[in-house]
Amino acid sequence: MNGMADWMVSLHLLVLLGVANGTPIVAQKMLRDRFSTPLDGGLTLPDCEPLFGTAKTVRGVILSFVCTTGAAVLLNLHWSIGATMAGMSMLGDLFSSFVKRRLHLPPHAQAFGLDQIPEALLPLLAVKEKFELTSIDIAALVIAFVVLELVLSRILFRLKIRDRPY
């Protein structure tokens, strides 16, 4: 990537990552327990830990798809870009939860890097060719996402949207 158009593409991709990952948090705050069916159906694996845990819900995944797809359209991108970004972001988030459960970390435990990198890296890799992203572009966007998430987490905590800052 290079030039002003590429700066705008980077901004759009960061917005889509923010919508994909932020929608489930906002939905949980607004809807509380309504429509909060755990994505793993309560499945516990032989290690006595849930597959993902109760915080990963069908509601969160569906709303992430809907909102991120809508955001893509509003940004003048094809709806499939938003759907891809949401799907891969949710997959990265589920991977993180799966690993955290295998490490026997308690629900909502924070694992810096593991909580941010997969949910940014997977969607960016999925749209790499579409936007001609280089490895440097992807690394820079992942770092920007991590920094923005840390800053926004504190702001959302102060606004009482998040239960705890990262």
N, C-alpha and C positions, 0 to 999 in steps of 0.2 A: 504494500500500500504506500501511497505517497500523495501529498497535496491536500488541499482543503476538503475535497470530497472524501478523502480517507479519514480525516479528522471527524467528519460527520458520521461516517460509517462506524467508527469506533464509538462515538457517543451513542448512536442508535443501538449498537450491540450491548453496551453497558446498560442502557435503559431496559432493553429486553431481558437481560440477566437479572436486573433489579426487580422487574415485574414478576418474572418467573419464580424467583426465590422469595420475594416479599409478599406475594398474594396469599400463600397459605398462612403466614403469620398474621396478616390483617384479618383474614377470614376467621381465624381462630378467635381473635379478640372480639370481632363483631358478632359471630354466630355462637360462640362458646361451645357447648356440647351438641348443638343441632347439626345433624348430618355428619357427625364425626366418626363414622364407621372406620375402624382401623384397616388400612390397606392390606395388612397381613392376616386379617380375620382372627387375630389373637393366637396365631400359630406359634408354638414354642418348639424350639429345636432341641436336640439331645443335650446341648450344653446348658439347658434349663433357662435359656434366654429367649425372648421373642425374636422372630425373624427381623422385624424393623422396630416395633414398639408402637404404642398407642398414639404417639404424636404424628405419625405418618398416616394421613387419612385419605380416603377416597375423595372427600370434599376438597382437600388441599390440591390434589393432583388435577382434578377436573377444573377447579377454578384457576389454577395456574395455566392450564391449556387455554381456557376461554379468554382470560385477561391478557395473556402474552400474545395470543393470536390477534386479539383486538388491538393491542398496542402496536403490533407490527403493521397492521392495516393503517392505523392512525399516523404512523411514521412513513407511510407510503412504500412499505415493503410488502411483498407477497405474504399472504396469510400463512403459507406453509413455512416461512422462515420463523414466524412466531411459534407455530406448533412444534417445529423441530427444536427450537431453543428451549421451549417449556419441557418437552418430553425428555430431552437429554439432560436438562438441569435437574428435573425430578429423579431421573435415573442416577445421576451423580449424588444427589442428596440421599437417595435410598441406599446406595453403595456405602456412603459414609455411616449411615445409621446401622447397616448390617455389620460393618467392621467394628463400630463402637460397641454393639451388643456382643460380638465375639470376644472383644477385649474386656467384657464384663463391666463396662463403664455404666454408671447409673443413668436413668432417663434424664435427658436435658443436659448431660455432662458436656462440657466444652472441650473440644480437641482442636486447637488452633492448626489451621492448614487443612486438616481432614474435613473440617466443617465448611470450608470455603472452596478449596481447589477443585475437587471433582465436579461440583455443581456449576463451576465456571468453565473448566477445561473441556469437559465432554461436549457441551453445546458449541463452544468455539471450534472444536475439532470437526464437529458435524457440519458447520457452515464455512469451513476453511476455504474450500474450492470456490464456492459461490462468491465470496468476497475477496478471493486471492490473498488470504492472510498468510503471512510468513510465520515461522516459529517465533521470531522476535515479536511480531505483532501479537501473537497469542500470549506469549509470556508477559508482555506489557499490559495486555487487557486483563489477564488473570491477576496480576499485581494490583492494577487499578481497582478491580472488583473487590479484592480482599481489603484494600485500604478504605474504599467507599463503604463496604459492609461494616467495618469496624466503627467508622464515624457515624453512619446512619443508625447502627444498633444503639449507640449511646443516645442519639437524638430521639429515636423511637421509645427508648426506655424513659426518658424524661417526659415524653408526651403520654406515657402510660399505655403505649401500644404494645411494647414488649414487656415481658415480666421481669427480665433481667438484661443488663447490657452484656455485650460480649467482651 
